[in-house]
Amino acid sequence: MAHSHEKELFGTDGIRGVAGEPPLDSDTVFAVGFCLGQSLPPKASARCVILGEDTRESSRWIAETVAAGLQEAGIEVVSAGVITTPGLAFLTASAGCAAGVMISASHNLYRDNGIKVFASTGFKLPDEDERAITREIYRVLGSAAGPRPSRFPLQPDPAWVRRYVEFLRRAAGSSWSLPSGRLIVDCANGSASGIARDVFAGYGLEVQTVADQPNGRNINWHCGSLHLESLQQAVLLAKASLGVALDGDADRALLVAGNGQIVNGDGILWAASRSMRGRGTLTGGAVVGTVMSNLGLELALEREGLKLLRTPVGDKYVLEEMRRSGVNLGGEPSGHIIFRDLATTGDGLLTALQMLRLLAEHHGSLEQLVDGLEVFPQTILNVRVRERPPLESLPRVQEQIAAGQKRLGASGRVLVRYSGTEPLARVMVEAASAAEVERVAAAIAHSLEESLGSG
């Protein structure tokens, strides 16, 4: 029965797995393209799907297999080649394509890959559409008469990437510049490697890019937004004004201030919300975050008379709440920041440009922009799991969660959830006391390892 497999295919950020293994084997990948093509309206004005990919060695064959499936369904395919995920989303909507497909596993290492699907609007597909396509995929895979997988050779057109870079420059505006200084951009050996210099040139800063030599296997390898140590060192050594860390598909950005201080998505939301509110451009009287957003952000926004609306993890869910509540700023601590007036998804390059613009407008440093945000001690422990039963069905785990919450009291938070993209259970604990945070998190993680650990 296909129905029982539905959520196994699409996670919180599309389909993800090890390239070449289910669900990213040739049969399934071809079926994704074929079933997506069949799901598109037959009378759509543009029966055309645009494809993009990151720098993994597997991205091209996956893109060509999706393309072959789409063509089997009668859909025209165009390729932007290597591009960021938000760039692909922008092009899907602005070029009037019926859909967009991005081949990337975002911040994961090169062996993993993924398929992210965007509707003609540039928004990620709603869960119900993903479920409908999933049912069709399993039906095709279960049919002996279904089409056999093949590949369609793609010829990327560089004009697509130029169009995206021009959009970023327009969105940033041209009426500002920064005093001389240095900007260091860590491209994670990913999708932004070839365009970062062009994006940031001309705003008064000397631009230096690092981790900008992708070889198919070094994407996110000890670089990018999950590995900030080397960027911190580079910023301090060069006495740079700012460091920007992207991930493999550049849909997120984290920042390093000139003094080495790391500013994550919560800090970016705090700085941006105050600036936008001051200009009268913040809508909805709120900012949208997730269950992982730090309690310090919620309290800081409260002092400013703003609410923090929380959603499940995933920028897709952040965006859904933003649209529902009429809010135009939202994001995640991981650095997925959505400026709703400018984009349909998190965009690391756009976020960095907006923060540079804030620095120019306020004539200050990044440290000053995030002043007033008191971050509560928080830890996140990852436990590798062999299966994912409902957490409520694990008495020992529930016992430790309840004990931890009681110990921390009203000023603490405990959140345990499964990752939507990896075989992990994540334990997040935050409170005023760092020692208590570590103690509670360790106890819950130990109970998970005993119950579900994969060894």
Stockholm file with secondary structure:
# STOCKHOLM 1.0

chainA/1-455         MAHSHEKELFGTDGIRGVAGEPPLDSDTVFAVGFCLGQSLPPKASARCVILGEDTRESSRWIAETVAAGLQEAGIEVVSAGVITTPGLAFLTASAGCAAGVMISASHNLYRDNGIKVFASTGFKLPDEDERAITREIYRVLGSAAGPRPSRFPLQPDPAWVRRYVEFLRRAAGSSWSLPSGRLIVDCANGSASGIARDVFAGYGLEVQTVADQPNGRNINWHCGSLHLESLQQAVLLAKASLGVALDGDADRALLVAGNGQIVNGDGILWAASRSMRGRGTLTGGAVVGTVMSNLGLELALEREGLKLLRTPVGDKYVLEEMRRSGVNLGGEPSGHIIFRDLATTGDGLLTALQMLRLLAEHHGSLEQLVDGLEVFPQTILNVRVRERPPLESLPRVQEQIAAGQKRLGASGRVLVRYSGTEPLARVMVEAASAAEVERVAAAIAHSLEESLGSG
#=GR chainA/1-455 SS CGGGGHHHHCBTTBEEEETTSTTSSHHHHHHHHHHHHHHSCTTCSCCEEEEEECSCTTHHHHHHHHHHHHHHTTCEEEEEEECCHHHHHHHHHHTTCSEEEEECCTTSCTTEEEEEEEETTSSBCCHHHHHHHHHHHHHHHTCTTSCCCCCCCCCCCHHHHHHHHHHHHHHHCSSCCCCSEEEEEECTTSTTTTTHHHHHTTSSEEEEEESCCCCSSCTTTTCGGGCCHHHHHHHHHHTCSEEEEECTTSSCEEEEETTSCEECHHHHHHHHHHHHHHHTCCCTTEEEEETTSCHHHHHHHHHTTCEEEEECSSHHHHHHHHHHHTCCEEECTTSCEEETTTCSSCCHHHHHHHHHHHHHHHTSCHHHHTTTCCCCCEEEEEEEBSCCCCGGGCHHHHHHHHHHHHHHGGGCEEEEEECSSSSEEEEEEECSCHHHHHHHHHHHHHHHHHHHBCC
#=GC SS_cons         CGGGGHHHHCBTTBEEEETTSTTSSHHHHHHHHHHHHHHSCTTCSCCEEEEEECSCTTHHHHHHHHHHHHHHTTCEEEEEEECCHHHHHHHHHHTTCSEEEEECCTTSCTTEEEEEEEETTSSBCCHHHHHHHHHHHHHHHTCTTSCCCCCCCCCCCHHHHHHHHHHHHHHHCSSCCCCSEEEEEECTTSTTTTTHHHHHTTSSEEEEEESCCCCSSCTTTTCGGGCCHHHHHHHHHHTCSEEEEECTTSSCEEEEETTSCEECHHHHHHHHHHHHHHHTCCCTTEEEEETTSCHHHHHHHHHTTCEEEEECSSHHHHHHHHHHHTCCEEECTTSCEEETTTCSSCCHHHHHHHHHHHHHHHTSCHHHHTTTCCCCCEEEEEEEBSCCCCGGGCHHHHHHHHHHHHHHGGGCEEEEEECSSSSEEEEEEECSCHHHHHHHHHHHHHHHHHHHBCC
//
